[in-house]
Amino acid sequence: MKNDVRERRERADLSQANLAAAVGVTRQTINAIERDRYDPSIELAFALARYFDCRIEDLFDPELDGESSDS
Amino acid sequence: MTRTVTSEPDRLSKIRLYRRLMFGCILGGVAAALGLRHLGYPVLGEAIYWVGILGFFAVWQGTSLTLFDERDVELERRASHLTLLVVGAVGVLTASAARMLPRFTDYAPPSELTGAFYAFAFLFGTFGVVYLWLRYRP
């Protein structure tokens, strides 16, 4: 699932480790999310959205088949 | 958004240390047990083996740090699924071969193979029970 966790994290001048600690996961998990290699659970997605003070759909783009994320 | 997290390197190095300790306990315990068994001290080897097992659980449960998170669980789930698929495929093929080979060739499967089939059956039986429990639990 596409996401802009990396952009938001870098804008907030945070390391992966710091973000990981803030939302209660390992640094590797944040790294995997940023590289689109792991889709977080609903709980973690909410925690990340809460941390960046945005909505989940602002952070994650599910790229549904046949749907454009811009529409 | 600008929350700061303190002592992060410390937390990460602790997590790394505890995870290494956990698996070190198991590996050390098994290696020591095998070595001692080989040297003629099977009971001592068994005791060290149990120290390793208990050490693993002591480190795991004794820390407030999150040593494994949801991604670890997901990786474990996928690895288990893949393992079952591989073991299942190997089991089905081997069982069929073990039944048919003696009929068409002079080959007689070793008796150990029967034990392995029981182990396969037990593994998949357990899987079935756990699956049904998870599916139908209230």
Backbone of each chain as ProteinMPNN parsed JSONL, in Angstrom:
{"seq_chain_A": "MKNDVRERRERADLSQANLAAAVGVTRQTINAIERDRYDPSIELAFALARYFDCRIEDLFDPELDGESSDS", "coords_chain_A": {"N_chain_A": [[0.848, -1.191, 0.0], [0.633, 2.129, -0.964], [2.139, 4.948, 0.609], [2.702, 7.98, 2.504], [4.472, 8.055, 4.62], [7.225, 8.245, 4.93], [7.798, 10.801, 3.833], [6.371, 12.492, 5.542], [7.586, 11.874, 7.949], [10.22, 12.693, 7.506], [9.781, 15.367, 7.098], [9.056, 16.074, 9.612], [11.423, 15.855, 10.826], [12.323, 13.446, 11.971], [13.802, 10.377, 13.055], [13.664, 7.007, 11.792], [13.75, 5.281, 13.916], [12.941, 6.887, 16.068], [10.299, 7.458, 15.368], [9.313, 4.895, 15.353], [9.527, 4.199, 18.056], [7.723, 5.99, 19.097], [5.268, 5.089, 18.185], [5.25, 2.542, 19.042], [6.455, 0.29, 17.764], [8.971, -1.693, 15.989], [12.01, -0.346, 14.528], [12.497, -1.532, 12.105], [9.971, -2.191, 11.224], [8.813, 0.294, 10.643], [10.515, 1.0, 8.581], [9.878, -1.015, 6.714], [7.221, -0.35, 6.175], [7.534, 2.169, 4.993], [8.821, 1.427, 2.684], [6.861, 0.198, 1.301], [6.554, -2.475, 1.834], [5.25, -3.666, 3.82], [2.012, -3.773, 5.072], [0.48, -1.905, 7.483], [-1.295, -2.784, 10.553], [-4.716, -1.959, 11.395], [-4.7, -0.707, 13.872], [-2.053, 0.227, 14.092], [-1.965, 1.887, 11.879], [-3.809, 3.83, 12.655], [-2.428, 4.819, 14.852], [-0.194, 5.956, 13.637], [-1.41, 7.885, 12.022], [-2.568, 9.449, 13.988], [-0.274, 10.333, 15.223], [0.905, 11.916, 13.245], [-1.001, 13.721, 13.039], [-3.157, 13.592, 11.176], [-5.535, 12.226, 8.792], [-6.172, 8.707, 8.306], [-6.521, 8.09, 5.611], [-5.168, 10.141, 4.462], [-2.628, 9.452, 4.834], [-2.226, 6.878, 3.913], [-2.592, 5.16, 0.807], [-4.758, 3.086, -0.628], [-4.784, 2.174, -3.26], [-6.906, 1.01, -4.832], [-8.217, -1.452, -7.095], [-8.911, -0.318, -10.331], [-9.651, 2.146, -9.459], [-8.946, 5.54, -9.086], [-6.709, 7.235, -6.997], [-6.915, 9.901, -6.908], [-9.444, 10.555, -7.577]], "CA_chain_A": [[0.0, 0.0, 0.0], [1.411, 3.37, -1.045], [1.935, 5.832, 1.759], [3.719, 9.033, 2.564], [5.04, 8.066, 5.97], [8.604, 8.74, 4.869], [7.786, 12.254, 3.616], [5.912, 13.159, 6.77], [8.601, 11.674, 8.985], [11.37, 13.547, 7.218], [9.349, 16.752, 7.319], [9.039, 16.282, 11.066], [12.809, 15.685, 11.261], [12.348, 12.296, 12.88], [14.436, 9.163, 12.532], [12.746, 5.859, 11.798], [13.759, 4.732, 15.273], [12.122, 7.738, 16.934], [8.888, 7.253, 15.017], [8.983, 3.539, 15.804], [9.317, 4.231, 19.513], [6.52, 6.78, 19.402], [4.039, 4.328, 17.901], [5.353, 1.236, 19.706], [6.893, -0.842, 16.935], [10.419, -1.662, 15.777], [12.459, 0.501, 13.419], [12.366, -2.314, 10.87], [8.578, -2.123, 10.773], [8.643, 1.598, 9.986], [11.255, 0.903, 7.324], [9.107, -1.858, 5.795], [6.033, 0.417, 5.758], [7.965, 3.223, 4.076], [9.209, 0.822, 1.407], [5.659, -0.499, 0.795], [6.733, -3.93, 1.935], [4.392, -4.16, 4.895], [0.82, -2.97, 5.332], [0.269, -1.943, 8.932], [-2.627, -3.106, 11.067], [-5.571, -0.776, 11.602], [-4.247, -0.031, 15.099], [-0.818, 0.963, 13.812], [-2.303, 2.965, 10.933], [-4.415, 4.891, 13.468], [-1.375, 5.417, 15.685], [0.631, 6.809, 12.775], [-2.222, 9.042, 11.629], [-2.691, 10.296, 15.18], [1.03, 10.959, 15.468], [1.135, 12.974, 12.252], [-2.146, 14.611, 13.111], [-3.876, 13.589, 9.901], [-6.43, 11.081, 8.677], [-5.498, 7.525, 7.751], [-6.516, 8.139, 4.143], [-4.155, 11.107, 4.008], [-1.319, 8.823, 5.016], [-2.162, 5.641, 3.123], [-3.388, 5.092, -0.412], [-4.929, 1.646, -0.864], [-4.651, 1.864, -4.687], [-7.923, 0.017, -5.176], [-8.264, -1.764, -8.519], [-9.855, 0.438, -11.151], [-9.981, 3.43, -8.849], [-7.824, 6.461, -8.981], [-6.683, 7.814, -5.655], [-7.199, 11.329, -7.011], [-10.857, 10.795, -7.854]], "C_chain_A": [[0.893, 1.253, 0.0], [1.128, 4.239, 0.189], [2.962, 6.95, 1.721], [4.253, 9.201, 3.988], [6.445, 8.662, 5.935], [8.624, 10.278, 4.731], [7.415, 12.985, 4.9], [6.951, 13.033, 7.881], [9.791, 12.601, 8.762], [11.026, 15.018, 7.432], [9.359, 17.078, 8.809], [10.434, 16.098, 11.678], [12.946, 14.569, 12.3], [13.143, 11.164, 12.242], [13.385, 8.052, 12.536], [12.622, 5.302, 13.208], [12.869, 5.542, 16.207], [10.635, 7.54, 16.663], [8.434, 5.879, 15.521], [8.679, 3.524, 17.303], [8.019, 4.952, 19.858], [5.241, 5.979, 19.171], [4.133, 2.877, 18.394], [5.652, 0.058, 18.81], [8.412, -0.757, 16.771], [10.756, -0.758, 14.587], [12.267, -0.221, 12.084], [10.943, -2.247, 10.319], [8.301, -0.802, 10.067], [9.329, 1.577, 8.622], [10.452, 0.101, 6.288], [7.86, -1.121, 5.3], [6.443, 1.468, 4.717], [8.34, 2.664, 2.704], [8.058, 0.021, 0.78], [5.802, -2.014, 0.867], [5.897, -4.519, 3.059], [3.213, -3.209, 5.068], [0.495, -3.048, 6.818], [-1.145, -2.37, 9.311], [-3.414, -1.808, 11.201], [-5.072, 0.023, 12.811], [-3.015, 0.827, 14.827], [-1.087, 2.117, 12.85], [-2.924, 4.14, 11.689], [-3.346, 5.604, 14.297], [-0.51, 6.365, 14.853], [-0.137, 8.074, 12.379], [-2.363, 10.017, 12.801], [-1.381, 11.058, 15.414], [1.261, 12.121, 14.513], [-0.049, 13.939, 12.161], [-2.861, 14.733, 11.758], [-4.825, 12.397, 9.885], [-5.677, 9.907, 8.06], [-5.421, 7.616, 6.225], [-5.588, 9.215, 3.596], [-2.769, 10.458, 3.995], [-1.141, 7.615, 4.103], [-3.084, 5.713, 1.917], [-3.55, 3.62, -0.777], [-4.79, 1.228, -2.322], [-5.633, 0.785, -5.111], [-7.977, -0.184, -6.677], [-9.315, -0.909, -9.229], [-10.249, 1.774, -10.567], [-8.753, 4.301, -8.812], [-7.859, 7.095, -7.608], [-7.028, 9.294, -5.699], [-8.684, 11.607, -7.171], [-11.666, 10.849, -6.587]], "O_chain_A": [[1.776, 1.41, 0.843], [0.02, 4.249, 0.725], [3.959, 6.877, 1.002], [4.454, 10.311, 4.482], [6.814, 9.47, 6.787], [9.376, 10.961, 5.427], [8.057, 13.96, 5.29], [7.168, 13.966, 8.654], [10.303, 13.214, 9.698], [11.856, 15.808, 7.882], [9.634, 18.208, 9.212], [10.601, 16.176, 12.895], [13.584, 14.725, 13.342], [13.15, 11.017, 11.02], [12.354, 8.155, 13.201], [11.54, 4.904, 13.642], [12.14, 4.986, 17.028], [9.822, 7.464, 17.584], [7.329, 5.722, 16.041], [7.706, 2.918, 17.751], [7.31, 4.571, 20.79], [4.249, 6.166, 19.876], [3.214, 2.084, 18.189], [5.171, -1.05, 19.05], [9.059, 0.127, 17.332], [9.9, -0.45, 13.757], [11.923, 0.391, 11.073], [10.734, -2.247, 9.105], [7.642, -0.769, 9.028], [8.787, 2.074, 7.635], [10.361, 0.496, 5.125], [7.485, -1.253, 4.135], [5.781, 1.63, 3.692], [8.195, 3.344, 1.688], [8.27, -0.742, -0.162], [5.233, -2.741, 0.052], [5.845, -5.737, 3.227], [3.39, -1.997, 5.194], [0.261, -4.133, 7.35], [-2.065, -2.322, 8.495], [-2.858, -0.712, 11.132], [-5.024, 1.253, 12.784], [-2.928, 1.977, 15.256], [-0.508, 3.195, 12.988], [-2.616, 5.299, 11.41], [-3.357, 6.829, 14.427], [-0.141, 7.445, 15.314], [0.405, 9.179, 12.397], [-2.289, 11.234, 12.632], [-1.375, 12.242, 15.749], [1.748, 13.178, 14.912], [-0.083, 14.84, 11.323], [-3.127, 15.833, 11.273], [-4.905, 11.647, 10.859], [-4.67, 10.093, 7.377], [-4.405, 7.273, 5.621], [-5.255, 9.209, 2.41], [-1.875, 10.861, 3.251], [-0.052, 7.362, 3.587], [-4.193, 6.245, 1.984], [-2.586, 2.975, -1.189], [-4.687, 0.034, -2.603], [-5.241, -0.234, -5.68], [-7.81, 0.761, -7.449], [-10.456, -0.797, -8.779], [-11.099, 2.467, -11.126], [-7.649, 3.832, -8.535], [-8.928, 7.452, -7.111], [-7.387, 9.887, -4.681], [-9.146, 12.725, -6.942], [-12.88, 11.044, -6.637]]}, "seq_chain_B": "MTRTVTSEPDRLSKIRLYRRLMFGCILGGVAAALGLRHLGYPVLGEAIYWVGILGFFAVWQGTSLTLFDERDVELERRASHLTLLVVGAVGVLTASAARMLPRFTDYAPPSELTGAFYAFAFLFGTFGVVYLWLRYRP", "coords_chain_B": {"N_chain_B": [[2.98, 16.523, 16.687], [5.556, 17.206, 16.801], [6.662, 15.715, 18.784], [9.133, 14.556, 21.022], [11.376, 11.832, 21.38], [13.066, 10.343, 23.902], [16.272, 8.886, 24.754], [16.4, 6.953, 22.732], [18.378, 5.46, 21.201], [19.343, 3.893, 23.245], [17.126, 2.313, 23.935], [16.784, 0.883, 21.553], [19.209, -0.527, 21.408], [18.956, -2.09, 23.622], [16.753, -3.669, 22.948], [17.831, -5.079, 20.806], [19.864, -6.432, 22.172], [18.38, -8.015, 23.995], [16.914, -9.607, 22.258], [18.958, -11.016, 21.007], [19.951, -12.3, 23.221], [17.792, -13.965, 23.876], [17.622, -15.784, 21.664], [20.202, -16.668, 21.772], [20.214, -18.071, 24.151], [18.653, -20.308, 23.519], [20.107, -21.434, 21.33], [22.638, -21.758, 22.524], [21.956, -23.453, 24.623], [21.035, -25.739, 23.259], [23.328, -26.411, 21.766], [25.194, -26.86, 23.828], [23.915, -28.964, 25.111], [23.96, -30.972, 23.156], [26.725, -31.282, 22.874], [27.487, -32.097, 25.473], [26.027, -34.452, 25.669], [27.293, -35.927, 23.756], [29.75, -36.148, 24.97], [29.22, -37.858, 26.984], [27.633, -37.039, 29.118], [24.685, -37.053, 29.473], [22.51, -36.333, 31.165], [23.292, -33.982, 32.418], [23.538, -32.472, 30.121], [20.875, -32.369, 29.333], [19.857, -30.876, 31.411], [21.152, -28.416, 31.004], [20.067, -27.802, 28.576], [17.411, -27.3, 29.315], [17.842, -25.087, 30.903], [18.539, -23.264, 28.957], [16.109, -23.139, 27.512], [14.363, -22.134, 29.481], [15.674, -19.752, 29.978], [15.251, -18.397, 27.593], [12.461, -17.9, 27.719], [12.438, -16.419, 30.052], [13.844, -14.065, 29.424], [12.221, -13.09, 27.386], [9.686, -12.714, 28.607], [10.406, -11.2, 30.734], [10.986, -8.569, 30.229], [9.906, -5.198, 29.761], [10.019, -4.086, 27.365], [9.026, -3.952, 23.906], [9.717, -6.655, 22.187], [9.015, -8.05, 19.96], [7.046, -7.085, 17.279], [3.949, -6.257, 15.519], [4.628, -6.748, 12.866], [6.536, -8.742, 13.012], [4.919, -10.798, 13.918], [3.244, -11.075, 11.708], [5.114, -11.885, 9.774], [5.849, -14.295, 10.882], [3.431, -15.655, 10.688], [3.126, -15.837, 7.919], [5.395, -17.314, 7.288], [4.831, -19.685, 8.64], [2.593, -20.539, 7.244], [3.675, -20.965, 4.707], [5.507, -22.95, 5.339], [3.79, -25.018, 6.109], [2.577, -25.508, 3.654], [4.757, -26.429, 2.115], [5.609, -28.645, 3.63], [3.264, -30.128, 3.529], [3.026, -30.655, 0.752], [5.371, -32.138, 0.295], [4.846, -34.253, 2.028], [2.51, -35.447, 0.922], [3.462, -36.287, -1.6], [5.608, -37.972, -0.863], [4.317, -39.904, 0.686], [2.664, -41.131, -1.178], [4.601, -42.12, -2.924], [5.909, -43.882, -1.208], [3.946, -45.813, -0.856], [3.529, -46.809, -3.402], [6.017, -47.497, -4.568], [7.041, -50.01, -3.435], [5.308, -51.738, -4.673], [5.886, -51.738, -7.345], [8.61, -51.863, -7.593], [11.747, -53.183, -6.266], [12.246, -51.823, -4.065], [12.094, -51.179, -0.616], [10.587, -49.127, 1.644], [12.234, -47.531, 4.427], [11.651, -48.335, 7.897], [11.615, -46.126, 9.473], [10.357, -44.23, 8.025], [7.663, -44.641, 8.361], [7.289, -43.656, 10.919], [7.832, -40.99, 10.396], [5.64, -40.388, 8.806], [3.564, -40.599, 10.639], [4.266, -38.446, 12.21], [3.857, -36.354, 10.381], [1.088, -36.667, 10.035], [0.218, -36.115, 12.608], [1.041, -33.463, 12.882], [-0.574, -32.167, 10.94], [-3.052, -32.9, 11.874], [-3.102, -31.561, 14.323], [-2.98, -28.958, 13.36], [-5.467, -28.849, 12.077], [-7.232, -29.083, 14.262], [-6.591, -26.77, 15.73], [-7.217, -24.827, 13.857], [-9.998, -25.215, 13.562], [-10.808, -24.61, 16.119], [-10.089, -21.904, 16.303], [-11.783, -20.928, 14.366], [-14.401, -21.509, 15.202], [-14.62, -20.66, 17.801], [-16.31, -19.074, 20.512]], "CA_chain_B": [[3.798, 16.208, 15.53], [6.963, 17.433, 17.112], [6.991, 15.008, 20.012], [10.494, 14.022, 21.003], [11.523, 10.569, 22.1], [14.411, 10.365, 24.483], [17.019, 7.639, 24.967], [16.011, 5.982, 21.713], [19.446, 4.496, 20.917], [19.417, 2.977, 24.382], [16.006, 1.371, 23.811], [17.05, -0.003, 20.423], [20.308, -1.46, 21.704], [18.421, -3.058, 24.6], [15.912, -4.615, 22.206], [18.76, -5.96, 20.07], [20.546, -7.28, 23.152], [17.446, -9.001, 24.54], [16.581, -10.589, 21.21], [20.131, -11.896, 20.86], [20.002, -13.142, 24.429], [16.749, -14.995, 23.767], [17.997, -16.85, 20.727], [21.461, -17.214, 22.271], [19.862, -19.059, 25.188], [18.208, -21.536, 22.839], [21.212, -22.016, 20.572], [23.653, -22.185, 23.487], [21.432, -24.613, 25.351], [21.014, -26.915, 22.372], [24.717, -26.773, 21.437], [25.808, -27.435, 25.026], [23.275, -30.26, 25.365], [24.489, -31.943, 22.187], [28.129, -31.52, 23.219], [27.567, -32.88, 26.718], [25.522, -35.791, 25.371], [28.38, -36.579, 23.008], [30.852, -36.414, 25.9], [28.799, -38.854, 27.965], [26.916, -36.428, 30.248], [23.355, -36.747, 28.914], [21.604, -35.688, 32.131], [23.754, -32.596, 32.537], [23.172, -31.845, 28.849], [19.425, -32.106, 29.365], [19.645, -29.77, 32.361], [21.587, -27.177, 30.336], [19.057, -27.562, 27.542], [16.265, -26.663, 29.964], [18.248, -23.74, 31.327], [18.422, -22.457, 27.744], [14.683, -22.919, 27.205], [13.799, -21.232, 30.489], [16.311, -18.448, 29.759], [14.53, -17.799, 26.469], [11.179, -17.365, 28.194], [12.687, -15.419, 31.095], [14.183, -12.799, 28.764], [11.04, -12.664, 26.615], [8.612, -12.239, 29.472], [10.935, -10.387, 31.835], [11.242, -7.174, 29.872], [8.715, -4.422, 29.388], [10.214, -3.626, 25.989], [8.38, -4.752, 22.86], [10.79, -7.317, 21.433], [8.446, -8.46, 18.676], [5.848, -6.297, 17.029], [2.945, -6.871, 14.638], [5.243, -7.228, 11.617], [7.137, -10.046, 13.331], [3.815, -11.766, 13.976], [2.807, -11.294, 10.329], [6.152, -12.684, 9.106], [5.746, -15.644, 11.452], [2.22, -16.256, 10.129], [3.379, -16.193, 6.525], [6.392, -18.396, 7.264], [4.139, -20.905, 9.068], [1.728, -20.942, 6.131], [4.548, -21.498, 3.655], [6.066, -24.207, 5.84], [2.739, -26.038, 6.009], [2.4, -25.849, 2.242], [5.914, -27.233, 1.682], [5.547, -29.928, 4.341], [2.113, -30.843, 2.989], [3.342, -31.147, -0.593], [6.377, -33.202, 0.445], [4.179, -35.386, 2.671], [1.609, -36.107, -0.029], [4.271, -36.962, -2.62], [6.386, -39.055, -0.254], [3.411, -40.972, 1.111], [2.255, -41.851, -2.374], [5.769, -42.863, -3.412], [6.187, -44.988, -0.28], [2.941, -46.857, -1.065], [3.589, -47.369, -4.756], [7.331, -48.05, -4.928], [7.192, -51.442, -3.153], [4.465, -52.53, -5.579], [6.436, -51.797, -8.708], [10.069, -52.055, -7.584], [12.226, -53.979, -5.128], [12.554, -50.902, -2.963], [11.236, -51.225, 0.575], [10.856, -47.921, 2.438], [12.69, -47.821, 5.787], [10.563, -48.255, 8.889], [11.597, -44.763, 10.031], [9.44, -43.436, 7.212], [6.334, -44.755, 8.981], [7.3, -42.693, 12.02], [7.742, -39.642, 9.819], [4.257, -40.182, 8.362], [2.764, -40.328, 11.832], [4.579, -37.072, 12.609], [3.115, -35.521, 9.428], [-0.343, -36.755, 10.34], [0.016, -35.422, 13.877], [1.182, -32.027, 12.615], [-1.748, -31.653, 10.253], [-4.177, -33.079, 12.79], [-3.046, -30.443, 15.272], [-3.353, -27.77, 12.601], [-6.91, -28.887, 11.877], [-7.904, -28.806, 15.538], [-6.389, -25.353, 16.066], [-7.986, -24.054, 12.873], [-11.422, -25.293, 13.897], [-11.014, -23.88, 17.378], [-10.053, -20.465, 15.999], [-12.922, -20.574, 13.524], [-15.7, -21.65, 15.865], [-14.649, -20.234, 19.209], [-17.354, -18.058, 20.718]], "C_chain_B": [[5.263, 16.378, 15.841], [7.342, 16.792, 18.448], [8.413, 14.472, 19.938], [10.551, 12.751, 21.836], [12.942, 10.509, 22.629], [14.965, 8.953, 24.624], [16.654, 6.552, 23.966], [17.131, 4.988, 21.384], [19.567, 3.451, 22.012], [18.34, 1.896, 24.275], [16.287, 0.368, 22.694], [18.153, -1.006, 20.733], [19.858, -2.495, 22.728], [17.584, -4.123, 23.889], [16.797, -5.613, 21.475], [19.416, -6.952, 21.011], [19.623, -8.387, 23.658], [17.076, -10.057, 23.502], [17.739, -11.551, 21.005], [20.236, -12.846, 22.044], [19.017, -14.295, 24.338], [17.202, -16.143, 22.878], [19.34, -17.467, 21.114], [21.215, -18.289, 23.311], [19.497, -20.394, 24.535], [19.39, -22.209, 22.141], [22.29, -22.554, 21.501], [23.218, -23.441, 24.223], [21.463, -25.872, 24.511], [22.439, -27.375, 22.072], [25.382, -27.445, 22.64], [25.229, -28.825, 25.309], [23.828, -31.333, 24.427], [25.93, -32.317, 22.529], [28.256, -32.42, 24.431], [27.064, -34.31, 26.508], [26.613, -36.599, 24.667], [29.523, -36.966, 23.936], [30.468, -37.402, 26.995], [28.133, -38.28, 29.201], [25.494, -36.057, 29.804], [22.443, -36.004, 29.883], [21.982, -34.221, 32.31], [23.376, -31.815, 31.274], [21.704, -31.471, 28.828], [19.123, -30.931, 30.296], [20.022, -28.444, 31.711], [20.575, -26.79, 29.25], [17.853, -26.826, 28.143], [16.577, -25.275, 30.486], [18.114, -22.784, 30.135], [16.976, -22.125, 27.426], [14.079, -21.91, 28.193], [14.379, -19.825, 30.354], [15.611, -17.69, 28.653], [13.237, -17.138, 26.96], [11.375, -16.268, 29.242], [13.0, -14.066, 30.466], [12.952, -12.224, 28.074], [9.991, -12.025, 27.523], [9.1, -11.246, 30.526], [11.182, -8.94, 31.485], [9.941, -6.471, 29.492], [8.836, -3.912, 27.958], [9.477, -4.533, 25.008], [9.478, -5.365, 22.001], [10.305, -7.74, 20.054], [7.175, -7.652, 18.455], [4.954, -6.99, 15.999], [3.543, -7.39, 13.335], [5.927, -8.578, 11.847], [6.071, -11.133, 13.333], [3.344, -12.112, 12.561], [3.823, -12.163, 9.573], [6.074, -14.139, 9.575], [4.546, -16.382, 10.844], [2.459, -16.707, 8.688], [4.376, -17.336, 6.422], [5.742, -19.719, 7.648], [3.289, -21.445, 7.925], [2.552, -21.608, 5.03], [5.129, -22.849, 4.064], [5.041, -25.331, 5.72], [2.522, -26.473, 4.568], [3.513, -26.784, 1.761], [5.843, -28.619, 2.31], [4.394, -30.772, 3.801], [2.419, -31.448, 1.631], [4.337, -32.311, -0.512], [5.716, -34.456, 1.028], [3.307, -36.16, 1.713], [2.407, -36.909, -1.055], [5.008, -38.167, -2.034], [5.487, -40.222, 0.144], [2.986, -41.812, -0.086], [3.403, -42.713, -2.899], [6.046, -44.072, -2.523], [5.192, -46.131, -0.451], [3.139, -47.567, -2.405], [4.915, -48.045, -5.088], [7.464, -49.545, -4.626], [6.375, -52.329, -4.104], [5.126, -52.732, -6.941], [7.947, -52.006, -8.753], [10.441, -52.948, -6.405], [12.457, -53.115, -3.893], [11.549, -51.052, -1.82], [11.553, -50.003, 1.441], [11.294, -48.283, 3.857], [11.563, -47.619, 6.807], [10.474, -46.852, 9.506], [10.579, -43.883, 9.287], [8.025, -43.477, 7.794], [6.216, -43.753, 10.126], [7.145, -41.281, 11.511], [6.314, -39.356, 9.359], [3.329, -39.903, 9.545], [2.998, -38.891, 12.302], [3.847, -36.085, 11.701], [1.645, -35.472, 9.81], [-0.646, -35.991, 11.628], [0.063, -33.908, 13.677], [-0.09, -31.467, 11.975], [-3.025, -31.848, 11.072], [-4.248, -31.932, 13.776], [-3.477, -29.153, 14.581], [-4.877, -27.71, 12.434], [-7.671, -28.533, 13.144], [-7.798, -27.321, 15.876], [-7.206, -24.469, 15.127], [-9.47, -24.033, 13.237], [-11.723, -24.533, 15.174], [-11.051, -22.378, 17.105], [-11.302, -20.038, 15.237], [-14.239, -20.557, 14.297], [-15.729, -21.197, 17.319], [-15.652, -19.099, 19.366], [-16.752, -16.645, 20.824]], "O_chain_B": [[6.116, 15.757, 15.207], [8.232, 17.272, 19.149], [8.841, 13.987, 18.891], [9.869, 12.616, 22.852], [13.904, 10.615, 21.868], [14.227, 7.968, 24.613], [16.605, 5.371, 24.312], [16.869, 3.789, 21.295], [19.852, 2.282, 21.75], [18.608, 0.715, 24.497], [16.065, -0.832, 22.851], [18.058, -2.18, 20.374], [20.318, -3.637, 22.709], [17.687, -5.314, 24.183], [16.559, -6.821, 21.51], [19.519, -8.142, 20.714], [20.022, -9.549, 23.742], [16.943, -11.239, 23.818], [17.536, -12.755, 20.847], [20.562, -14.024, 21.896], [19.337, -15.438, 24.667], [17.174, -17.308, 23.274], [19.598, -18.637, 20.827], [21.919, -19.297, 23.353], [19.967, -21.456, 24.943], [19.643, -23.398, 22.334], [22.798, -23.657, 21.304], [24.003, -24.368, 24.421], [21.864, -26.938, 24.979], [22.734, -28.569, 22.113], [26.049, -28.47, 22.496], [25.953, -29.743, 25.695], [24.126, -32.451, 24.847], [26.315, -33.486, 22.486], [29.026, -33.38, 24.43], [27.596, -35.257, 27.086], [26.821, -37.78, 24.945], [30.186, -37.982, 23.725], [31.294, -37.746, 27.84], [28.067, -38.95, 30.232], [25.144, -34.877, 29.766], [21.68, -35.134, 29.464], [21.124, -33.34, 32.349], [22.953, -30.661, 31.342], [21.332, -30.393, 28.365], [18.255, -30.103, 30.015], [19.298, -27.458, 31.847], [20.276, -25.614, 29.042], [17.345, -25.864, 27.566], [15.715, -24.397, 30.516], [17.644, -21.655, 30.276], [16.645, -20.982, 27.11], [13.386, -20.971, 27.803], [13.687, -18.832, 30.581], [15.398, -16.482, 28.757], [12.961, -15.978, 26.657], [10.596, -15.319, 29.318], [12.489, -13.038, 30.912], [12.674, -11.028, 28.164], [9.48, -10.942, 27.241], [8.3, -10.538, 31.136], [11.552, -8.152, 32.355], [9.009, -7.084, 28.971], [7.881, -3.371, 27.402], [9.323, -5.73, 25.25], [10.094, -4.68, 21.185], [11.079, -7.784, 19.099], [6.331, -7.551, 19.345], [5.17, -8.151, 15.652], [3.038, -8.353, 12.759], [5.897, -9.451, 10.979], [6.282, -12.234, 12.826], [3.079, -13.273, 12.248], [3.441, -13.064, 8.825], [6.212, -15.075, 8.788], [4.628, -17.569, 10.527], [2.056, -17.798, 8.286], [4.231, -18.222, 5.58], [6.051, -20.757, 7.063], [3.266, -22.649, 7.668], [2.186, -22.656, 4.498], [5.232, -23.769, 3.252], [5.36, -26.441, 5.294], [2.309, -27.653, 4.29], [3.258, -27.787, 1.095], [5.994, -29.633, 1.63], [4.529, -31.984, 3.636], [2.111, -32.614, 1.381], [4.161, -33.336, -1.17], [5.984, -35.573, 0.586], [3.35, -37.39, 1.684], [2.08, -38.06, -1.347], [5.03, -39.243, -2.631], [5.85, -41.384, -0.037], [2.952, -43.041, -0.019], [3.212, -43.872, -3.268], [6.375, -45.151, -3.015], [5.537, -47.29, -0.221], [2.937, -48.777, -2.516], [4.942, -49.047, -5.802], [7.954, -50.29, -5.476], [6.695, -53.498, -4.316], [4.943, -53.759, -7.595], [8.507, -52.291, -9.812], [9.581, -53.405, -5.651], [12.814, -53.61, -2.824], [10.335, -51.051, -2.025], [12.679, -49.864, 1.92], [10.78, -49.242, 4.433], [10.645, -46.828, 6.59], [9.422, -46.438, 9.993], [10.025, -42.933, 9.841], [7.285, -42.495, 7.734], [5.191, -43.09, 10.288], [6.431, -40.468, 12.098], [5.826, -38.234, 9.494], [2.423, -39.074, 9.455], [2.07, -38.205, 12.732], [3.283, -35.099, 12.177], [1.038, -34.405, 9.899], [-1.66, -35.298, 11.717], [-0.757, -33.169, 14.222], [-0.614, -30.438, 12.4], [-3.962, -31.056, 10.974], [-5.323, -31.391, 14.037], [-4.237, -28.359, 15.137], [-5.494, -26.662, 12.625], [-8.639, -27.774, 13.105], [-8.783, -26.69, 16.258], [-7.81, -23.485, 15.553], [-10.114, -22.984, 13.224], [-12.765, -23.889, 15.295], [-11.923, -21.667, 17.604], [-11.816, -18.937, 15.432], [-15.087, -19.694, 14.073], [-16.75, -21.335, 17.994], [-15.82, -18.272, 18.47], [-17.487, -15.672, 20.998]]}, "name": "protein", "num_of_chains": 2, "seq": "MKNDVRERRERADLSQANLAAAVGVTRQTINAIERDRYDPSIELAFALARYFDCRIEDLFDPELDGESSDSMTRTVTSEPDRLSKIRLYRRLMFGCILGGVAAALGLRHLGYPVLGEAIYWVGILGFFAVWQGTSLTLFDERDVELERRASHLTLLVVGAVGVLTASAARMLPRFTDYAPPSELTGAFYAFAFLFGTFGVVYLWLRYRP"}
